[in-house]
Amino acid sequence: MEADSFTMTIHMVSSLDGIIAKKDNSVSWFDTSDYYEKGVEVTEQSTQEFLKTIDCYIMGSRTYEHALELSKAYGWAYGDVPTIVVTHRSLPIERKNIELYSGDLPQLVTERLKPNYKNVWLVGGAILAREFIRLNLVDEIRLSILPILLGEGTLFFEQIGQEQPLHLKEVTAYKSGMVELWYEIKK
């Protein structure tokens, strides 16, 4: 596989005030009653087709634990796609496509991800995303902003500690009122 065909994307859903998780970890704020007439309609088919383009998911341990908890009510959101959980803790592995990783992040990308995958998505959390950005391991950020102000909770971009220029690739507004900002990281 060619090195330039590999893309590492951070994907995050946030409120307009930059919060990605409420203190109680509830996700009811994801459901919006807003309606934007000019927005793009999301269908089940278009969502499934898009998800087929993701080869691997990366997440931190708290995101994984939260996803496991949510899967009891909503099912496992990541399907059978290989999922690597970055952690130093021993966590339950409830699916055969999940593995735990506790090593060096550049080594993970160079030796494990790039040779085996084309489109990898880091889906949480904020601390892991910050480390990937700091280590210059990310190619793009896709931020989906929901039409709500939460006021408190976990911030997506808290204390990254460095300036990072971006290039806007695309903006998409959806009928739900969600807006997706798709940025390329300038290297």
Helices and strands as residue ranges (DSSP letters): G 3-5, E 7-15, E 19-21, G 28-30, H 44-51, E 56-60, H 61-74, E 83-86, E 98-101, H 105-107, I 108-113, E 119-122, H 126-134, E 140-146, E 154-155, E 166-173, E 179-185
